Structures are given as C-alpha cells and as structure tokens.
C-alpha cells in the first residue's frame, strides 16, 4: 500500500498557479473565520484582565462549566462506550434504527433538545413526575439538568468516534484473547478498550468541547441561575446585554480552552498512524 | 473479576487429570462441517494426545476454516468437536448428521490454544504480560501468572525479552512469544496457523527446529496448518492433505512422499503422477500410453516416478526395457543443481537433467525429444 503511494507521488510537485476562482473565495473564507477571533483579541481589556478574571461571577461560571462539562463527558463515557460497542460488535435487530436515533441529537437544534428534555424530565414529564413522587427529586433548573442537557447534545460525538475506533480495530486480537480464556467482558476491558484508547480519548475531548460550548439545551432545560446553572456561554450572553468588556473576557477564556483542546486533539491525530 | 473462573478448580492447569469417560483415548475427535456459500468443509479428524498432525493444503482448501471451527471462532454447520472425551461442539442432528444433543462451548472455555498466523500479540502489553494473559484468566494472581510466563519465555529462549513490546520484537521472537503465550495455558489442543509463514528463510530454519522441539514436548494434541510441505514433514507425526474442503490423503511422511494420490500432493513431493488401469506389469494410462512397471498389479492404479528418473534423448533409444515416448520441451528452469525440463506430449511430465546434458542435447523450448523411464523406477499402487 505504501509502495503504491510512493510510486504515484511525484518527486517534486510542479508549481502551478492556483485558479483565482478557487483562491479568492478561499481567502475570503479564511478572513471570515479568523477576523472575529482577531477582533476579540484586539478589543480585549488587557489592562484590567486580571481583576475581571478574579470576579466571583466569572469564577463561578467557569467552575460550573468545567465541572458540568467534565461530568457530562464522564456520563457519556459510561453510557456511550457500551452503545458504541453494541453498534460495532454485536448484531441485533434494529441496529440501523438505533444508529439513526443516536445521530438525531447531532443535527437537532439544541433548543429543541432542551424542550424535549423538559417534557421528559420536567415536573409533569414522564420520568420527571415519577422521580418527583418517588424520590422527591426535581431535575429541571438544577446543575444536574445542565449535565443532562450537555450529555444529550455531546454524547453522540463520543459514540460516533468510539464506534469508528472499534470498527478500525483488528478483531483478531479479541479472538486471540478468547482462546486464552478471557470471557467477553474481560476481552473488552483488557484488550479492546486499551487498544482503542486513542479513539476513546479523541471522542472524549470532542464530547467535552461540545459540552463546554453548549447553550441552547442548557438555557431551555436548566435555566440561567448564576452559580447553579449559569455556564460560561450563558454568562457570555448575559454579559453582552450590559457589559461588553465582561463578555469579551469570558469569550477569551472559552477561546483559550477551545484552542488548548484543539491542540491536544491535533497531537492525537498526528500521532495516529 | 475472575470469580467465576476461580470456582472451577478443574480448569487449573496441572490439576487436570487426562481421564475421559467411556474409555475414549485422550485427544481430539472431530467431524467438522462448515458451509459458507459455495464452499463446504467436511473433515473427519482424530488427533491423539501427544501427537502432532499437519493439515496440508493449497490456499483456500479450508485449513484455516477448520482451525477456526475447532477453536470455536467459527460455527459448525454440522458435525461435532470432542476433546479429551468432553464434547465442545455438536450441531443438532440434521438429515444424515451426527446424532446427539446440540452443544456449544465458547472459545474461552475450550482449553484450545492457538498460535495465529500473524501472532496477534497484544500491542499494549509487553512480552511477559502477553504470555501471562492466559494464566491470569485461569485465575492465577498477577505475580504467579508472571512467574509462569517468565518460565515459558525462558523455555523459548526469550527470558531477557519480557519487557519488550511486540513492536520491538523480530518476527522470529514474536513467533516464539506467541507460542509461549499459547502453551502457558496448558491447552489440551494446540492449533498453529501457518506458524512459520511470516518468517524469512533463515529465521524459518531455526524456528522450525525449535518449534519441533516444543511440539514434541507438548503433552496435548497439536494441529499445524500449513501450505508448506517441508514444514508439514518436519513438524508433524502425521499429515492430512486437504483440497477443496476434503481430506484427500492421510498418512505419515513416508507414505505420502512415496505414494501421492492427487496432483497437488505429487507436485508437493516432486513426483510425476498418473492415473490408469493396471494389468500385471502394464499400466494403461488415461491417455493412449501404457507404462511398464516392475511390481505387478491389477485394477485402477496410480503410477509415479521422480523427475530424476527421466532420461532425455534426441533419437529413440533402444535396448533395455524402458518406457519411451515422444515429447516436446515446453520449459526449462533451474532446480537445485540441475535443470528441470517440462515435457508436453502424450505424457505431461517433469524431467531433471544436468546442465551438461542440456548443453549436449541443445535443449530449448519447442524442441522434440525422446523421454525414457526404466520400469524399475516407476512405482505403481492401487487407487
């Protein structure tokens, strides 16, 4: 395979002009994608940045965002990896339907997801009323609701990523483990999971980043209570109404986190064979 | 995690007593039937404990399918697998199938060790932990499992390689780790899928000799799947040749090399083979030709002779009781120190001649020659 690649690749690529019809839109697109970020950096109130970062509302929102996004990622791992395994390694009736259902949250507007969550987990919802009557637990407009909203929109990213890793992994290793006396759970835990670890990690990072930026489902299902359900994106939106500079600071923090995540993902991707 | 396994002390290696119900001898007894579309594998096989059998056959003959079916990685369409008197697999009787109740034991509880063709050493574990993987699953504690693994690595001569990852091992070393990993579970049946195919010629020679030593020391049954007759002859006590999913010939090295029964086997052992009808000293071949043979025989028969028994002449030889026929040279290529000449004509045959003879006869493709074989050089045996 590699020899073919070497043979077909020209020794030295001839320098040829890029057609203007491609170059011009490409440059405009590039500017469109980067200028807002540059604008953010230019308009940032760098001098009183430290003071603003230390404001209790900012810290509370940041802390809540990090904790809930991490919790949502953990929940997605616990529930999503088994789903990915079922999709990739077992053959059950309706598997196509399940895969289609899983991709729905990927394309569904998050606000709609939030409404749907509210209908199920709300006080009068199917699950919500039962939880309320049996345990006295109310989910909407709590931090738990934030985690659920984030999990709903971000778990599909993890599932898709892990399923891809599972399909790419050589099942021969799992057969070898079985002949050595490992039952299916041990095979998964001791062989499959360590081998697809890079894929799981990439999926978890994607999932975490998506959860961190989650806005629509959160504000619909969990509301916007500072310290309890007000995550960073919500705080940015709120700050924008009254204090532009605060919104810029909060945005910069989110931007920094995103860039760090992207960098760590790139490392993964370039390290992969 | 292995609580379930620990509660089965009989699975612990060493404590196993090779005793079987109804006095059946320990070892493998199986009838494998696997149907996959057009392909059908139908193989009856018995391998005694301590015996090594080679499944020899061309690519696509069903060797690997048989091996996977034995290991429980492929389901049977019909038949059964019994190991040391314990039934591992039985397909509920269909028309003409084997009688008995349906039974299926998953791979992890079969006590069948497999050395895979591409070894499949776990890339995330070092050599020691690869070998310790099986003993761990049998309920040994980490330290005990590692101790056993270290012992096996020592036995295959890799005692100092325990901390190497599979990627850091050479092909020959990886092969030995894979063997150690399979043997460390003390399997009642060891399966080896083309164990030497991935090695270069030099490594192959050393590894083959070492593998033979370990197979001799293995107390359970062993099956080696290979398409290389040399591997089969060197490693196994008995050969089963399969073509198109069926056993076409079975026997020890001597009987197979002396009396091939299919063109494939004849090619493997390097003999010219023909079918015909024998009447006394004469065997009438399917073509027009009749061969004179030394041993008298009657009925359907095979006639075989070595390429080195064929002599080539430009003019028809006379005198001694030879079989002679006119042939056309269709190809010449090196074969060891000699040259192998492919002959077409009433009898398609290979002849080994010295380079000097080729020069003297000025042999070249398309040339007409006379071929001759002494009656005493032709072996005839019933089909």
Interface residues (C-beta under 8 A of the other chain):
Chain A: X170 X172 X173 X175 X176 X177 X178 X179 X180 X181 X182 X183 X185 X186 X189 X190 X191 X194 X195 X197
Chain B: X1 X2 X4 X5 X71 X72 X73 X106 X107 X108 X109 X110 X112 X113 X114 X116 X118 X120 X122 X123 X124 X133 X134 X137 X138 X181 X182 X185
